[in-house]
Amino acid sequence: MYLLKADPKLLGEGYDDGYRWITKFLALGCYAMLLMPGFLQVGYYYFFSSQVRRSVVYGDQPRNRLDLYLPTNINEPKPVVAFVTGGAWIIGYKAWGALLGKQLAERDIIVACIDYRNFPQGTISDMVKDASQGISFVCNNIAEYGGDPNRVYLMGQSAGAHIAACALLDQAIKECGEGDETNWSVSQIKAYFGISGGYNIPSLVEHFHRRGLYRSIFLSIMEGEQSLDRYSPESMVRKASIRHAASLLPRIILFHGTADSSIPSDASKDFTDALRGAGVQVDLILYEGKTHTDLFLQDPLRGGKDELLEDIIAVIHAGDEVALANDARAPPRRRLVPEFMLKMAHDVSPF
């Protein structure tokens, strides 16, 4: 009889991983429960509001759907935001943009939340292809829903910011004759908004591994180590070979919280430097003490003034005196979650 003796080090690592996942799962449960009053109200709006058009088909692949959030009064063409939601490339879903869609629609801006294949249903090239096709649909069909095709803005949050940036840069490269043509143009995008995104993938592999998105899984999502630079917008814009493609990019505005531990704010700082080095018009807005979820969830659920929302709207409505006047008269947003619950959610958030 032979007995196999387990390596104590491996047993210890397995125990640590199991403990980490259990604590994260419990923290996620607490976090969701604390924000549930807001989630229920946003969910009711999502499923029952006549201003939401759910699951509009934009392609023939699984999850090639998008949700549209429309202002109540479309008496003239409205500006449009094509939004790619986050979700660690694994749990992204178009409905995650419901809160943002509701808030922007209340300020006369149409929002199209683009769904895309997640891992393992798809890998990064599938996600970028889906996002690009969704953007194409918005650019070419939004007029039918009251949108202004000359005022389309591209936005992404977290993993969605990475996917949207890849789609935008890929399209610029294609327009330089280095790839297949698509049915939309970078020139149709007025500006790109990147919220809490990661743009240098090689530098994030170990960071994500330490936080539970294990190296082997992440490399599978990104189609192997050989593809990391290919799907790193920061690495790509630093290449002299695509300098002309970078010159086609629209204005880029990056938003990040300085207390973000999911994707450190250095990710946006470094991407800003790379873009400026390539001659791209870029702005970086940092929010002191804000975490990964503060900007996208806790602050919007708090009601009142939301810095990120106001900064985005100021860019979209710039030069539109009527819209700016309406913004100045807009009533304070209603609180959806009590303050003590928001503070507790901030403390227990696993993100």
LUMPA-655581 format. One record per residue (C-alpha): x, y, z. Coordinates in steps of 0.5 Angstrom, whole numbers, m for minus. Example, Ala and Ser with C-alpha at 12.3 -4.5 7.8 and 13.67 -1.06 7.14 Angstrom:
<sites>
     xx     yy     zz
     25     m9     16
     27     m2     14
</sites>
This chain:
<sites>
     xx     yy     zz
      0      0      0
      3      7     m2
      0     13      2
      1     20     m2
      3     26      3
      0     32      1
      4     38      1
      2     43      7
      4     49      3
     m1     47     m3
     m6     45      3
     m5     52      6
     m6     56     m1
    m13     52     m2
    m15     53      5
    m14     61      4
    m17     61     m3
    m23     57      0
    m24     62      6
    m23     68      1
    m28     66     m3
    m33     65      3
    m32     72      6
    m33     75     m1
    m39     71     m2
    m42     73      5
    m40     80      4
    m43     81     m3
    m49     78      0
    m49     83      5
    m48     89      0
    m53     87     m4
    m58     87      2
    m56     93      4
    m57     96     m3
    m64     92     m4
    m69     98     m3
    m65    102     m9
    m65     96    m13
    m72     94    m12
    m74    101    m15
    m70    101    m21
    m72     94    m22
    m79     96    m22
    m77    102    m27
    m73     97    m32
    m79     92    m32
    m85     97    m32
    m83    104    m35
    m86    105    m42
    m79    109    m43
    m75    103    m43
    m75     99    m49
    m72     92    m47
    m68     87    m51
    m67     90    m58
    m64     86    m63
    m57     88    m66
    m54     82    m68
    m55     74    m69
    m50     72    m64
    m53     70    m57
    m54     76    m52
    m54     81    m58
    m59     85    m55
    m59     92    m52
    m64     96    m48
    m66    103    m49
    m68    108    m44
    m72    114    m47
    m74    121    m45
    m81    122    m43
    m81    128    m49
    m78    127    m55
    m80    133    m59
    m73    134    m62
    m67    129    m63
    m64    127    m57
    m56    126    m55
    m55    119    m54
    m50    115    m50
    m48    108    m52
    m46    104    m46
    m42     98    m45
    m43     95    m38
    m38     92    m33
    m38     85    m30
    m31     83    m30
    m32     80    m37
    m36     74    m33
    m42     77    m30
    m44     83    m35
    m51     84    m37
    m54     90    m40
    m59     91    m34
    m53     93    m30
    m54    100    m33
    m61    101    m31
    m60    106    m26
    m55    110    m30
    m60    110    m36
    m66    112    m32
    m62    118    m29
    m59    120    m36
    m66    119    m39
    m69    124    m34
    m64    129    m37
    m66    128    m44
    m61    124    m46
    m62    117    m49
    m58    111    m47
    m57    104    m50
    m54     99    m46
    m51     94    m50
    m50     87    m48
    m45     82    m50
    m42     75    m49
    m39     74    m43
    m34     68    m41
    m34     62    m42
    m40     64    m47
    m34     68    m51
    m27     71    m50
    m25     78    m51
    m25     78    m58
    m32     76    m58
    m34     81    m53
    m30     87    m57
    m34     84    m64
    m41     84    m60
    m40     91    m57
    m37     94    m64
    m44     91    m67
    m48     94    m62
    m45    101    m63
    m46    100    m70
    m53     99    m69
    m54    105    m65
    m50    110    m70
    m54    107    m76
    m61    106    m72
    m62    111    m66
    m66    116    m71
    m72    111    m71
    m72    112    m63
    m71    120    m63
    m64    120    m62
    m59    125    m66
    m54    120    m70
    m49    126    m70
    m49    126    m62
    m47    119    m60
    m43    118    m54
    m39    112    m52
    m39    110    m45
    m36    104    m41
    m35    102    m34
    m30     97    m31
    m29     91    m36
    m34     95    m40
    m29    101    m41
    m24     96    m43
    m28     93    m48
    m31     99    m51
    m24    102    m51
    m22     96    m55
    m28     97    m60
    m26    104    m61
    m19    103    m62
    m20     97    m67
    m25    101    m71
    m20    107    m72
    m15    101    m74
    m19     99    m79
    m21    105    m82
    m13    106    m83
    m14    100    m88
    m11     95    m83
    m17     91    m82
    m24     89    m85
    m29     95    m85
    m35     95    m81
    m42     99    m81
    m40    105    m77
    m34    110    m76
    m30    113    m71
    m32    120    m73
    m39    118    m71
    m37    118    m64
    m37    125    m60
    m33    123    m54
    m31    117    m50
    m33    116    m43
    m29    111    m39
    m31    110    m32
    m26    106    m27
    m23    102    m33
    m17     98    m34
    m13     99    m40
     m6     96    m39
     m8     88    m39
     m1     85    m37
      0     90    m31
     m7     88    m28
     m6     80    m29
     m3     79    m22
     m7     84    m19
    m14     81    m21
    m11     74    m19
    m10     77    m12
    m17     79    m12
    m20     72    m14
    m20     73    m21
    m15     68    m22
     m9     68    m27
    m11     62    m31
    m18     64    m32
    m16     71    m34
    m11     69    m39
    m17     64    m42
    m21     71    m42
    m16     74    m46
    m14     69    m50
     m7     67    m47
     m1     71    m46
      0     72    m53
     m6     77    m54
     m5     81    m47
     m2     87    m51
     m7     86    m57
    m13     87    m52
     m9     93    m48
    m11    100    m51
     m5    103    m47
      0     99    m50
     m3     99    m57
     m3    107    m57
      4    107    m55
      6    103    m62
      9    108    m67
      5    103    m72
     m2    106    m70
      0    113    m69
     m5    115    m75
    m10    111    m72
    m10    114    m65
    m10    121    m69
    m17    119    m71
    m20    118    m64
    m25    122    m61
    m24    126    m55
    m23    121    m49
    m25    123    m42
    m23    118    m36
    m26    118    m29
    m24    114    m23
    m24    114    m16
    m18    115    m12
    m20    109     m7
    m21    104    m12
    m18     97    m10
    m22     93    m16
    m18     97    m21
    m13    102    m18
    m14    109    m21
     m7    109    m24
    m10    105    m29
    m13    111    m32
     m7    116    m30
     m3    111    m34
     m8    111    m40
     m8    118    m40
     m1    119    m41
     m1    114    m47
     m6    118    m50
     m3    125    m49
      3    122    m52
      0    120    m58
     m3    126    m59
    m10    125    m57
    m15    130    m54
    m16    127    m47
    m18    129    m40
    m18    125    m33
    m22    127    m27
    m21    123    m21
    m26    123    m15
    m22    123     m8
    m24    117     m4
    m29    114     m8
    m29    107     m9
    m30    102    m15
    m38    102    m13
    m38    109    m10
    m38    112    m17
    m43    107    m20
    m48    105    m15
    m47    108     m8
    m47    115    m10
    m53    115    m15
    m57    111    m10
    m56    117     m5
    m60    122     m9
    m58    129     m9
    m52    132    m13
    m48    126    m16
    m41    129    m19
    m40    124    m24
    m47    124    m27
    m46    132    m27
    m39    132    m30
    m42    127    m36
    m48    131    m37
    m44    138    m37
    m40    135    m43
    m46    132    m47
    m50    139    m46
    m44    143    m47
    m46    149    m52
    m54    147    m52
    m56    153    m48
    m63    150    m47
    m61    144    m45
    m56    147    m40
    m62    152    m37
    m66    145    m36
    m60    142    m32
    m60    148    m28
    m67    148    m26
    m67    140    m25
    m70    138    m19
    m65    134    m14
    m65    127    m15
    m69    123    m10
    m66    118     m5
    m67    111     m6
    m63    108      0
    m62    111      7
    m55    114      8
    m53    109     14
    m55    103      9
    m50    106      4
    m45    107      9
    m45    100     11
    m45     98      4
    m39    102      3
    m35     98      9
    m37     91      7
    m37     92     m1
    m33     86     m4
    m31     90    m10
</sites>
